[in-house]
């Protein structure tokens, strides 16, 4: 088959929340690359928390921070931080409306204490891989620092949590002109609503465009796998989009294909059906 460029979200797609990559997920990536295809991570995580257990699988590059950082091999194609003035404006808006924040930067991740408490008590919808991942990070003691230690040097991304959807909605008139809101899946009885704001013009889709341009590749050769609404842009850009069986319903409706759940190694079985590896 023609050489493909494959873009894989991490949480809820390549791996179940904060789990190690399975043997089949690893085999799928390595098998695809052995056949001459290019495989990229395309994740909301920043580089600091992708983890060596994932990177050692071997990839041709990474789109991280939901498009804020793009690299192919050893070359950085794009790296964009929100200016500190903008970060503070966003934090003020969220805090004024009782919404708690998590700031993802080059230096690390900084989080409101109230957000940590809310995450610990939350009972997430099983399709909300982002919320589950943040809970697992706290459980595993991954270095999440308190907001008071934030160095104030700009950030790639701001995530948010709230006890009500109404509070999140009240922030939108202040920010949605410049940011896209991605609110993740929640259950009917949820007491924790989470999501992120993504600067307009900087997202996973734009990262994919940069990679294709750099490689001299055509969009028709792209395949993307995802599970949550922060994958919406990459799914719309890809020539073939694949939603995981555990994906939220809205993403499944936009996808060309729905494969098995992440726990059932959907990436492996779908790439095998496509003939991407033997």
C-alpha positions in Angstrom: 0.0 0.0 0.0 1.0 3.7 -0.4 3.1 5.1 2.5 0.9 6.6 5.2 1.4 9.1 7.9 -0.4 7.9 11.0 -1.2 10.3 13.9 -2.0 8.7 17.3 -3.5 10.4 20.3 -2.1 8.9 23.6 -4.7 8.7 26.4 -7.7 6.6 25.6 -6.2 5.8 22.2 -2.7 4.4 22.3 -2.9 3.5 26.0 -5.6 3.3 28.6 -5.2 6.1 31.2 -1.6 6.2 32.5 -1.1 2.6 31.7 2.0 1.3 30.0 1.7 0.6 26.2 0.5 -2.9 25.5 2.6 -5.3 23.5 0.1 -5.1 20.6 0.1 -1.3 20.6 3.9 -1.4 20.5 3.8 -4.0 17.7 1.4 -1.8 15.7 3.7 1.2 15.8 6.9 -0.7 15.1 5.2 -2.8 12.4 3.9 0.3 10.6 7.3 2.0 10.6 9.0 -1.2 9.5 6.8 -1.1 6.4 7.9 2.4 5.6 5.0 4.4 7.1 5.5 7.4 9.4 3.9 7.3 12.9 3.5 10.4 15.0 2.1 11.0 18.5 -0.5 13.7 18.4 -1.4 14.5 22.0 -2.6 17.1 24.4 0.1 16.2 26.8 3.2 18.4 27.0 6.6 16.8 26.3 7.5 16.6 30.0 4.7 14.1 30.7 4.6 11.9 27.6 6.9 9.4 29.4 9.8 7.3 28.3 7.7 4.1 28.3 5.8 5.6 25.4 8.6 7.3 23.6 10.8 4.2 23.6 8.3 2.5 21.3 9.8 4.7 18.6 8.1 7.5 16.6 8.9 9.7 13.7 7.9 12.8 15.6 5.5 14.3 18.1 2.7 16.9 18.1 2.3 17.8 21.8 0.4 20.4 23.9 -2.5 20.0 21.5 -0.4 21.5 18.7 1.6 24.0 20.7 4.8 22.0 20.0 5.7 20.1 16.8 8.8 18.1 16.1 9.9 15.7 13.4 12.9 13.6 14.4 15.3 16.0 16.1 14.0 19.1 14.4 11.5 21.4 16.1 9.0 22.8 13.5 6.9 24.8 15.9 6.9 25.9 19.5 4.4 28.5 20.8 3.7 29.6 24.3 0.8 31.8 25.3 2.2 35.1 26.5 2.1 35.5 30.3 -0.2 38.4 30.0 -2.7 36.2 28.2 -2.3 33.4 30.7 -3.0 35.7 33.6 -6.1 37.1 31.8 -7.4 33.6 31.3 -6.7 32.6 34.9 -8.5 35.7 36.2 -11.6 34.9 34.1 -11.7 31.3 35.3 -11.0 32.1 38.9 -13.5 34.9 39.0 -16.2 32.4 37.9 -15.2 29.7 40.4 -13.5 27.5 37.8 -10.2 25.8 38.8 -7.2 25.6 36.5 -4.1 23.6 35.5 -1.3 25.3 33.6 1.0 23.3 31.3 4.4 24.9 30.6 7.9 24.0 29.6 8.9 23.9 33.2 6.1 21.6 34.4 2.4 21.5 35.4 0.9 23.8 38.0 -2.6 23.3 39.5 -5.0 25.0 41.8 -5.3 23.1 45.1 -9.1 23.2 44.6 -8.8 21.5 41.3 -6.7 18.7 42.9 -9.4 18.2 45.5 -12.1 18.1 42.9 -10.2 15.6 40.8 -9.7 13.3 43.7 -13.4 13.2 44.5 -14.7 13.0 40.9 -16.3 9.9 39.4 -15.6 10.3 35.7 -17.5 8.9 32.8 -15.4 6.0 31.5 -15.1 7.7 28.1 -13.4 10.8 29.7 -9.8 9.7 29.2 -8.5 13.2 30.0 -10.1 13.3 33.5 -9.1 9.8 34.2 -5.5 10.6 33.2 -5.3 13.6 35.5 -6.6 11.5 38.4 -4.0 8.8 37.7 -1.2 11.4 37.6 -2.2 12.4 41.1 -2.4 8.8 42.3 1.0 8.0 40.9 2.6 11.1 42.4 3.6 12.6 39.0 5.2 16.0 39.7 2.2 18.3 39.6 3.2 21.5 41.3 0.9 24.0 43.2 -0.3 27.1 41.3 1.7 29.3 43.8 5.0 28.0 42.3 4.0 28.8 38.7 7.1 30.8 37.4 5.0 33.1 35.1 6.9 32.5 31.9 3.9 31.6 29.6 2.1 28.3 29.0 1.2 26.0 26.2 -2.2 25.2 27.5 -4.8 25.8 30.3 -7.1 23.1 31.4 -10.1 23.7 33.7 -12.5 22.0 36.0 -15.7 23.1 37.5 -18.5 21.7 39.7 -21.1 23.1 37.2 -21.3 23.6 33.4 -23.0 26.9 34.0 -19.8 28.4 35.5 -17.8 27.3 32.4 -20.4 28.8 30.1 -20.1 32.1 31.9 -16.4 32.4 31.0 -17.0 32.0 27.3 -18.0 35.6 26.5 -14.6 36.7 27.7 -12.4 34.0 26.0 -14.1 32.2 23.1 -13.2 34.9 20.6 -9.6 33.8 20.9 -9.9 30.2 22.2 -11.7 27.0 21.2 -13.3 25.3 24.2 -13.1 21.5 24.4 -15.4 20.2 27.2 -14.8 16.5 27.7 -17.4 13.7 28.2 -19.3 13.7 31.5 -22.0 11.5 33.0 -25.5 12.6 33.8 -24.7 12.7 37.5 -21.2 14.3 37.2 -20.1 16.8 39.8 -16.9 17.5 37.9 -16.8 19.0 34.4 -13.4 19.3 32.7 -11.9 20.6 29.5 -9.3 22.9 28.0 -9.0 26.0 26.0 -7.0 25.9 22.8 -5.7 29.0 21.1 -7.5 29.5 17.7 -5.0 28.7 14.9 -2.9 26.4 17.1 -4.3 22.9 17.4 -3.6 19.3 16.4 -4.9 19.9 12.9 -2.4 22.7 12.3 0.4 20.4 13.7 -0.6 17.8 11.2 -0.5 20.3 8.4 3.1 21.3 9.4 4.2 17.7 9.5 2.7 17.0 6.1 4.3 20.1 4.6 7.7 19.3 6.1 7.6 15.7 4.7 6.2 16.8 1.4 3.3 14.5 2.0 -0.3 14.7 0.8 -3.3 14.9 3.1 -4.8 11.9 1.4 -2.1 9.8 3.0 -3.0 10.7 6.6 -4.7 8.5 9.1 -5.7 9.7 12.6 -6.9 7.9 15.8 -8.6 9.6 18.7 -11.1 9.4 21.5 -12.1 12.8 22.9 -13.2 16.2 21.6 -9.7 17.7 21.7 -9.1 15.2 18.8 -11.9 16.8 16.7 -9.6 18.9 14.6 -7.2 16.1 13.8 -10.1 13.8 12.9 -11.5 16.4 10.5 -8.1 16.9 8.8 -7.2 13.3 8.4 -8.1 11.5 5.1 -9.1 8.5 7.2 -10.3 9.2 10.8 -10.7 6.4 13.3 -12.6 6.8 16.6 -11.9 4.4 19.4 -14.7 2.2 20.7 -14.4 4.1 24.0 -14.6 7.5 22.3 -17.3 10.1 23.0 -20.4 9.9 20.8 -19.8 13.2 19.1 -16.3 12.1 17.9 -17.7 8.7 16.7 -20.2 10.6 14.6 -17.5 12.5 12.8 -15.2 9.5 12.2 -14.9 7.4 9.1 -14.3 4.3 11.2 -15.0 3.1 14.8 -12.6 0.5 16.0 -12.2 -1.6 19.2 -11.7 0.1 22.6 -8.3 1.0 23.8 -8.4 -1.8 26.3 -9.0 -4.2 23.3 -6.0 -2.8 21.3 -8.2 -1.0 18.7 -5.2 0.7 17.1 -3.5 -2.6 16.5 -6.5 -4.3 15.0 -7.6 -1.4 12.8 -4.1 -0.8 11.4 -3.8 -4.5 10.7 -7.2 -4.5 8.9 -6.0 -1.6 6.8 -2.9 -3.6 5.8 -0.5 -1.1 7.3 1.7 -3.9 8.7 1.9 -7.6 8.2 
